[in-house]
Amino acid sequence: MGFSCLLALLILQNLKLLICQQSIDSDKRLLKKIFWILSVCRNVIVVVCASIVAYTWGSTPPFHLTGFVESGLPDVTIPNFCLENRWVNETVTEVETLTFFQTLSKLGFGPSMVALVAILQNVAISKAYGSGQRIDGNQEMLSLGVASIFGGFISAQPVSASFSRSALNDASGVRSQFSGFFTGTIVIISLSALTPTFYYIPKATLAAVIISAVIVLVDFRIIPKMWRINKKDTLTYGATFLSSLLISMEIGIGVGLGVSIFVFLYGFLTAKLIPEFKTDEIEPTIQYIILRPPSGLQFPEVDTLRKYVNHYSLKYSDTHPVIVIDCLKWQEFDFTGVAAVSSILQAAQRNRTSIILLHCSEKLRGALKTSGLSELELLRIICANELSLNQLVRKNSTEITSLIC
């Protein structure tokens, strides 16, 4: 049943592609319209036909049915924040009403994880179907929160987006959020009057509808391109896809988030600073090294900067007594990064090396002063632009040479 329904859905889905390739003339307009209607209504057609087959089969069909679905709408009441704790004592079922704080203790981190997964899934779906549009995360969280608050008055489950429902809407030709109004209306009518017919819907048919809608999201053609552009993205893609496929969508999103953070931090921890060996144009005997960090001065980058500065100050202190650090990319920094600069300056001084901060902004200068460096020390190490760099390099190089002597 499942494979038959899936095959029928794929055939009806491709009818729309078939008619788009045909030339449009007056003789084929009627056929084009019929094919378009069949393609758009394919889900309804397959579900109705499968239900009729299940109904005519008798009481023991060879596939599982949806079964009894309770009819009616829930009552509108004040949300109940106290759970009932049930347990069996010998042959008697005991019921205890927990207090609000006992309920929170019993639920633990469950509600927080549900909210986190709902937000991540909502943003991910918005990006998948946003066609490159800007996604406002605050708006997504606000809409989820308001919907969940009002849903609590009718005993609804926490509101969340769904990849399968979104794919189903997209496959059905939905183009605006107003489709939710029609979906809600149909759900209310169905719960009120049509629940007896749900009994005969095969579960395999519902699975085929979801698979045919979601299958278009799986695009394996981007994997070779992703591998050639950035192999780390391929790792994140593969971990997220396999976790979602083999475990669950929620676990897959969490695994993808964790792998992305790991790859992000790993890039900082393994970054390389390629030294540029320079010679003073006026005094060729004065040589120095320029290091250009590729990103900001924050916690993940600190160890890499310290490692390379210490390495070059020890290895080239005799021939290149000055190391210039280009701070052009240091637009953002944290306390750890600023404190690390102070410790790097002290370590370099012990190694008989002078440090110069090129393109140091006023914001970074103020942070270094707050960390404990005096104004005199800042004047010795800070260079605003490359025009005055050679003069400061010569001055610091002379001081280091005099100390060595």
HELIX and SHEET records of a PDB file:
HELIX    1   1 GLY A    2  GLN A   21  1                                  20    
HELIX    2   2 SER A   26  LYS A   28  5                                   3    
HELIX    3   3 ARG A   29  VAL A   40  1                                  12    
HELIX    4   4 ARG A   42  TRP A   57  1                                  16    
HELIX    5   5 PHE A  100  LEU A  107  1                                   8    
HELIX    6   6 GLY A  110  TYR A  129  1                                  20    
HELIX    7   7 GLY A  137  GLY A  151  1                                  15    
HELIX    8   8 GLY A  152  ILE A  154  5                                   3    
HELIX    9   9 PHE A  163  ALA A  171  1                                   9    
HELIX   10  10 SER A  179  ILE A  189  1                                  11    
HELIX   11  11 SER A  190  LEU A  194  3                                   5    
HELIX   12  12 THR A  195  PHE A  198  1                                   4    
HELIX   13  13 LYS A  203  VAL A  214  1                                  12    
HELIX   14  14 ILE A  215  LEU A  217  5                                   3    
HELIX   15  15 ILE A  222  ILE A  229  1                                   8    
HELIX   16  16 LYS A  231  LEU A  246  1                                  16    
HELIX   17  17 MET A  249  LEU A  269  1                                  21    
HELIX   18  18 PHE A  299  LYS A  315  1                                  17    
HELIX   19  19 PHE A  335  ARG A  350  1                                  16    
HELIX   20  20 GLU A  362  THR A  370  1                                   9    
HELIX   21  21 GLU A  375  ILE A  381  1                                   7    
HELIX   22  22 LEU A  389  ILE A  404  1                                  16    
SHEET    1   A 2 GLU A  84  ASN A  89  0                                        
SHEET    2   A 2 VAL A  92  THR A  97 -1                                        
SHEET    1   B 5 GLU A 276  THR A 279  0                                        
SHEET    2   B 5 GLN A 287  LEU A 291 -1                                        
SHEET    3   B 5 VAL A 322  ASP A 326  1                                        
SHEET    4   B 5 SER A 354  LEU A 358  1                                        
SHEET    5   B 5 ILE A 382  CYS A 383  1                                        
END                                                                             
